[in-house]
Every structure is written in structure tokens, then in C-alpha cells.
Amino acid sequence: MTAIDFSPLLGELIAPLFAILGGVAAYFARRGLRAIERWLDIQLTDRACATVLIALDRALAYGEQRVSASLLEGAVADVRSAKVAAAAQYLIDQTPGALKKLGMSEPEVQRLVAAELAKRIG
């Protein structure tokens, strides 16, 4: 019986096979990393949203306190606008990273505060 020596062919087949397997592994690794990034971005967005909503309560209380103090000192102002302005600035100062993550500009923050204030007043 004659034995066939495949060792010269193995060297030529293994290098391209490893190159192909390496390319496939890199492709799936990139896809996996993208999936993790999307999942983490959702988590970070949810966390940013929760941070803004918690700070919104404090911002409205701060706006109420600032306007009440101003009125006690004899200032005359549009109370609702003053509350919104004070609360919006508080929110911007306290949660800049979360607002940036959510893509909220200063006018959007003011609208959010005004809407929340209107919802609470009734």
C-alpha cells in the first residue's frame, strides 16, 4: 500500500484557512461590539433621562423658592416666567451631561420645565 504525503499541501492550505477564519472572527467581533455599544447607549440614555427627571423636581422647587423670595423682597415679576427661568437654569447647571446626552438645548429645557409646571398647576 502506498502512502500519500499531504504535508506540502497542508502548509499551503493552512495559511489561507487561518486568514479566512481570522477575517470571520474579526467580523463577528465587530458586530458583537456594536451590539454592546447600542445596548450601553440605551442604558446611558435611560440613566440620563432619569437624572433629568429627578433634577426637574428639585429645579421646580428651587424656582418656586427663588420667586417666592423675590416677591417677599417686593419684586414685581411674571411669576410663572420667573419660576420657569429659575428652574430651567438650575436644571441646566445641575445636569449638563445628562442634557447633552439627551441632546436638549436651553430652549428645550425651558419648554420641558414650563410643561411640567403647567402639569403640576393644573
C-alpha positions in Angstrom: 0.0 0.0 0.0 1.3 3.4 -0.9 1.1 6.3 1.5 0.4 9.8 0.1 2.2 12.6 1.8 -0.1 15.7 2.2 2.3 17.7 4.3 3.4 20.0 1.4 -0.3 20.8 0.7 -1.1 21.4 4.4 1.3 24.3 4.7 -0.3 26.0 1.6 -3.9 25.3 2.9 -3.5 26.3 6.5 -2.3 29.9 5.9 -5.3 30.9 3.7 -7.6 29.0 6.0 -6.4 30.9 9.1 -6.7 34.2 7.2 -10.3 33.4 6.3 -11.1 32.3 9.9 -9.4 35.4 11.2 -11.5 37.6 9.0 -14.7 35.9 10.0 -13.8 36.2 13.7 -13.0 39.9 13.3 -16.3 40.5 11.5 -18.3 38.8 14.3 -16.2 40.6 17.0 -17.1 44.0 15.4 -20.8 43.1 15.3 -20.7 42.0 18.9 -19.0 45.2 19.9 -21.6 47.3 18.0 -24.4 45.4 19.7 -22.9 46.1 23.1 -22.4 49.8 22.3 -26.1 50.0 21.2 -27.2 48.3 24.4 -25.0 50.5 26.6 -26.2 53.7 24.8 -29.8 52.7 25.6 -28.8 52.2 29.3 -26.9 55.6 29.3 -29.9 57.4 27.7 -32.3 55.9 30.2 -30.0 56.9 33.1 -29.7 60.4 31.7 -33.4 60.7 31.4 -33.9 59.5 35.0 -31.3 62.0 36.1 -33.1 64.9 34.4 -36.5 63.9 35.7 -35.2 63.7 39.3 -33.4 67.1 38.9 -36.6 68.5 37.4 -38.4 68.1 40.7 -35.6 69.9 42.5 -35.5 72.6 39.8 -39.1 73.4 40.2 -38.8 73.6 43.9 -35.8 75.8 43.5 -37.7 78.1 41.1 -40.6 78.3 43.5 -38.3 79.2 46.3 -36.4 81.9 44.3 -39.6 83.5 43.0 -41.1 83.5 46.5 -38.1 85.1 48.0 -38.1 87.8 45.3 -41.7 88.5 45.8 -41.2 88.8 49.6 -38.5 91.4 48.8 -41.0 93.4 46.9 -40.1 92.5 43.4 -42.8 92.5 40.7 -42.5 89.9 38.0 -44.4 87.5 35.9 -44.3 84.7 38.5 -44.7 81.8 36.0 -42.0 83.0 33.7 -39.6 83.7 36.6 -40.2 80.2 38.0 -39.6 78.6 34.6 -36.4 80.7 34.1 -35.0 79.9 37.5 -35.9 76.2 37.3 -34.5 75.8 33.8 -31.2 77.4 34.7 -31.0 75.2 37.8 -31.6 72.1 35.7 -29.0 73.2 33.1 -26.5 73.9 35.9 -27.1 70.6 37.7 -27.4 68.1 34.8 -25.3 69.3 31.9 -24.0 65.9 31.0 -27.4 64.3 31.0 -29.0 67.1 29.0 -26.1 66.8 26.5 -26.6 63.0 26.2 -30.3 63.7 25.5 -29.5 66.4 23.0 -31.5 69.0 24.8 -30.9 72.7 24.1 -31.6 75.5 26.5 -35.0 76.4 24.9 -36.0 72.7 25.0 -35.1 72.6 28.7 -37.3 75.8 29.3 -40.2 74.2 27.4 -39.8 71.0 29.5 -39.8 73.0 32.7 -42.8 75.1 31.6 -44.8 71.9 30.6 -44.0 70.2 33.9 -45.0 73.4 35.8 -48.3 73.6 33.9 -49.0 70.0 34.5 -48.5 70.5 38.3 -50.5 73.7 38.5 -53.4 72.1 36.6 
